[in-house]
Amino acid sequence: MEPVTSQRIGVTVNGALHEREVEARRLLVHLIRDDLGLTGTHVGCDTGNCGACTVLLDGAAVKSCMLLAVQADGATIETVESLAQEGDLHPLQQAFSDHHALQCGYCTPGMLMSAKHLLDHNAEPTENEIRRAIQGNICRCTGYVNIVEAIAAVAKGEVSA
Amino acid sequence: MSTTNATTAAPEQVEAPQKGFAGQSVPRKEDKRLVQGQGVFVDDVRRHEVGYVHFVRSPYAHAAIANIDVSAALELEGVYGALIGEEVAALTDPFFQLSVPPGSEIKDYALAVGKVRHLGDPVAVVAARTRELARDAAELVEVEYEPLPVVVDPERALDEDAAVLHEDAGTNLVWSGAFDWGDFDTALAEADRVVRIERLHFDRFSSTPLETSGALVEYDRGTAQWTLHANNQFPGFAIIMMGPALRTGMDKLRFVSQDIGGAFGNKICTHPQLVALCLLARKLNRPVQWTEWRTDQHTGNSHGNERVFLDVEVPVKADGTMLGFRCKAVDDCGAYSRYEPLGCIIWAQVTPGLYRWRNVHIDFSQVCTNKSPCGPNRGYSRMQHLWFTERVIDIVAHELDLDPVEIRKLNYIKAEEMPYETPNGCVYDSGDYARCLDMALDLIGYGSIEEKRQDAQSRGKLLGVGIGSTLDSGTNNFGQSQLLNPDLQFSGNNEVASVKLDIFGEVVVTLGTTPQGQSHETVASQVVSDILGVTPDDVHVRAGHDSYWNSHAGFSGTYASQFAVTGLGAVSGATELLADQIRRLAAVILGADGPDAIVLDGGFAKLRDNPEAALPFMACGAIVNANNAGLPPELDDVTLNCRYVYKPPFQVPDKERKFGNLTLTYATQIHACVVEVDPATGVYEIVDYAAVDDCGNRIHPQIVEGQVHGAAAHGLGAAMFETFSYDEDGTLLTSNFYDYHVPHALDMPPLKTGAIESPSPFTSLGTKGMGEGGGAGIHSVCAAIQDALRPAGNAIVTDSHNPYHRVWDLLRAPEASRALVKVEQR
């Protein structure tokens, strides 16, 4: 019998169900970026270290380069494109801008999703808890200073409209 | 919060900051798209029927290529084609070399021809229907290698029995020369003490931008033109390298980019990969897409230069005044000289560091080794040299028992001496180093440092304080290249901007730059809005770069700390031209006496004496662009579409004396670092850190501070964690982010920042280029470790990279480092 090399999966991404025939070896991040065209999720390494590809999978922050697309069959995924609602930025997005928590913007989508995951589970994080929550996300531009400030500002409700 | 912003008011002698949007931290224009994942980075560009590209790379550091067989790869269904070195050698000419002999004899192609010279050297490239398939195909390419002896250690590269990388050059030497300024022998004779340091080593690392290199390349058969959607950060240089190699004209290589995910110099030297993609796109008659893998970036792309300083001699007077230095420097540029040997002169922009050292002699040489080729890396070449000057200061202070703060203040160039001409003719434009140092020391609570030292001691820790004082020299005079090779025809610098008033009154700005996080859209809009009397929201700055916009020149790009001078010089020049045209037009329409009677305010051109009489910008745009019948002939040149080329005032340096001004502006960074070392393990922690910056007038203080944070983080990463480490076979041991550890959020200490503004007298806005910093983080950590180890054996820090195990070595065997330093009493 020929080995099965592809599989039909169904994934709900940002509220929309997508059904696709995918190669068994296709990474989830490539499904998101290349097949669904959601290019906000980025790739910065090939070892799972950098976190640029972080998305929420059934509410958990995961590195989408560390999962096969077939492993996401039946799952609900949120990417950076889900954050803004009808043109209004999510408070984290606004705070990142207010605090200059991004320069090149490449790590930002993954960083935002890790930050969202933190605040979804811990409304009043300490600075150390914020740093722990984003330690899987590498930023090469900011030294993390303003990212930590921005997340703390959202937790304290200090975000401009 | 973790950050203390201790920004102070401008010094008294400085003019008050101009009123307007410049100087304010307005919201960043780039953010709205970037926080929503709507940026367009190179891997986001899509084309139908694209071929995904994978490079086949050498597993050996040095080997002859006996045979390459791509037939198995081509048989795989979905593989579109391949390209190997022999085809590249037939279809292209070797890249232009900047050096004189022997370096000029190096033959460098887009793919390895005949032999490989470093692990990761590309030997073939394949294209296929999917990324995965391209990787499969690459694995099916069979390459027969015949391994050769390798050269890893730059200090051994010129040994008689060392293997030679480039037979055409006949040696591993790329470039060598002597730099001699002042009178070192007399200084030596006048010294009361001479401090000698046998060897100092600056380690190999790179800033490893999070987005790797990449391109989508299309070839148009009808016009024989390539379009490169590429994240190269210096298209001007890439085109100069690629055009002759591809035997085509400059305009046949169209460079396009929008958002670039960090670059830090590492995306300047991608021309070899881009040439391979151009050939492949033409050969296969389809667009090809390449996104470099992280491992490939580490093994095969730009590294920062490694440098060794040997036989250092420092003459010192009894009071601690230092008269200069003499040394040999050996720079390791890896397997190919792609931007080199420019690093052999660029350090000379900051020859004496921040110090009044008048007598300097350096015998400088650059060699090839079987390691990844080097390219510019944030602080390029100056960082290595400034680390040397800061090590010299702290080792001299340590050996002569002088206070590291006082010896700096004694030897620093003084604020009242600015502008200051260095021994080699560079002109430091402005600055107040001692004042910045005092601010940095205040931020770390230096006044109570002895109590902190005792507190640390009571907890079994060794506390140390270190200072890193550096300059960020910006706006290159490319004439410095002629000090390496008198036949090179490069000098000066330039940047371009176009500003137009469109048909509905929109202000549209086009830049020649290729920003990678430096916020050019925002900063340009601030400058434009102040001149035109509108708000930054009214100004549309096109995102990114496209050489078909015709808003670029030979040196366009984003590199070497220059946008605030060259980029904004071009923006303000073009906007002034546009403002003048609007005033001339409005004067005619409104019947004014002349353009001087018109003011621009709130989107209107108004009569100065009667603001009720006003012509909206929309009308100006409409009249000139779409309703121009009957305009008088004196307005024939009014197009409301103005292009300006900014050109800094440089001369070609004196080639005989290697003397002249090599950069226009010099921003100051003074960092202060406090570490606590565990003497049992060598593990240390940065417990306090301050960075004070002076880059003249700041157009956007928040953006400036962000650059300071980032530069500090790169320095700390290099000091503590980041190293491209090779074994004796030339195998890279840190080829991904597992092994090459960059700082994570928990690794970074809180950063305190401060700023003063010493406006540059040489730039119209009083700005200075900034952003690279000078590696002050590396220097301050080295100094702090050395200070901490005083009571535990007095070790000397002689390497720029100090992971915990190296500190443990210094604790265990301090005499080994001490043996490298000798003091001659006179």
Interface residues (C-beta under 8 A of the other chain):
Chain A: E23 R25 R26 H30 R33 D34 G37 L38 T39 G40 T41 H42 V43 G44 C45 D46 T47 N49 C50 A52 T79 V80 E81 L83 A84 L89 Q93 F96 S97 D98 H100 L102 Q103 C104 G105 Y106 C107 T108 P109 L112 E127 I130 R131 R132 I134 Q135 G136 N137 I138 C139 R140 C141 T142 G143 Y144 V145 N146 I147 V148 E149 A152
Chain B: M1 S2 T3 S25 P27 R28 E30 D31 K32 R33 L34 V35 Q36 G37 Q38 G39 V40 F41 D43 D44 R46 T130 R131 E132 S207 T208 P209 L210 E211 T212 D259 I260 G261 G262 F264 T291 W293 R294 T295 Q516 G517 Q518 S519 Q702 I703 E705 G706 Q707 H709 G710 A712 A713 H714 N736 F737 Y738 V742 P743 H744 A745 L746 M748 P750 L751
